[in-house]
Amino acid sequence: MAEAAASLRVLEVSTSDGKVLYPAFQVHEGHLVEGINEVLHVLSTGTKGTWTWAQWLNTRVNDGTGEEAPSPMEQLRAGHLEDVLRDARHTAWAWSS
């Protein structure tokens, strides 16, 4: 698993006491969510903070109409990889500014 995390095929986070965790939200129906590796590569260009990535992946935001939009993970599970990659590129750029 560590090798997969090092190559950003899977998200790995570490706790303050040094425990390594692989969040379950990146698994759906027994498989890694398709596209997670591509999204992680994009997010890594903005920050190396894996907890920040985890939060971004699971946060719903207002879609401009007063409603909550699906989180990036929900969008990935629904097959909307290109939309998530677009948002990840924008977010990574903002983080790196």
C-alpha positions in Angstrom: 0.0 0.0 0.0 2.9 2.4 0.8 4.1 2.0 -2.8 0.7 2.9 -4.2 0.5 5.9 -1.9 4.0 7.1 -2.9 2.9 7.0 -6.6 -0.4 8.7 -5.7 -2.5 5.8 -6.8 -4.2 5.9 -3.4 -4.5 8.5 -0.7 -2.5 8.0 2.5 -2.8 10.3 5.6 -0.7 10.2 8.8 -2.1 11.0 12.2 -0.2 13.2 14.7 1.0 10.1 16.5 2.4 8.6 13.3 -0.3 6.2 12.4 -0.8 5.7 8.6 -4.3 5.6 7.4 -5.9 4.8 4.0 -9.3 6.5 4.1 -12.2 4.3 3.2 -14.0 7.0 1.2 -11.7 6.3 -1.7 -13.1 2.8 -2.0 -16.5 2.1 -3.6 -18.0 -1.3 -4.0 -14.7 -2.9 -3.2 -12.6 -1.0 -5.6 -10.7 2.3 -5.6 -12.8 5.0 -7.1 -11.9 5.4 -10.7 -9.8 8.5 -11.3 -8.7 9.1 -7.7 -5.1 8.7 -8.8 -5.4 11.4 -11.5 -7.1 13.8 -9.0 -4.4 13.2 -6.4 -1.7 14.0 -8.9 -3.4 17.3 -9.7 -3.9 18.2 -6.1 -0.3 17.5 -5.3 0.7 20.3 -7.6 -0.9 22.8 -5.2 0.0 21.4 -1.7 1.6 18.2 -0.3 -0.9 18.2 2.6 -2.8 14.9 2.2 -5.3 15.9 4.9 -6.1 19.0 2.8 -6.7 16.7 -0.1 -9.0 14.5 2.0 -11.0 17.5 3.1 -11.3 18.9 -0.4 -12.4 15.5 -1.8 -15.2 15.3 0.8 -16.5 18.9 1.1 -19.7 19.9 -0.5 -19.9 23.6 -1.5 -22.7 25.9 -2.5 -23.3 25.5 -6.3 -24.3 29.1 -6.7 -28.0 28.4 -6.5 -28.1 28.0 -2.7 -27.9 24.3 -3.0 -25.0 22.0 -2.0 -23.2 20.5 -4.9 -22.0 16.9 -4.6 -18.5 16.6 -3.2 -15.7 15.7 -5.5 -15.7 12.1 -4.2 -19.4 11.9 -4.9 -18.8 13.3 -8.4 -16.1 10.7 -9.0 -18.3 7.9 -7.9 -20.9 9.1 -10.4 -18.3 9.1 -13.2 -17.7 12.8 -13.6 -13.9 12.6 -13.7 -13.4 15.5 -16.1 -15.4 17.9 -13.9 -13.5 16.9 -10.8 -10.1 17.3 -12.6 -11.2 20.8 -13.8 -12.0 21.8 -10.2 -8.9 20.1 -8.8 -6.7 22.1 -11.3 -8.4 25.3 -10.2 -8.0 24.4 -6.5 -4.4 23.3 -6.8 -3.6 26.6 -8.6 -5.2 28.6 -5.8 -3.4 26.6 -3.1 0.0 27.2 -4.8 -0.6 31.0 -5.2 
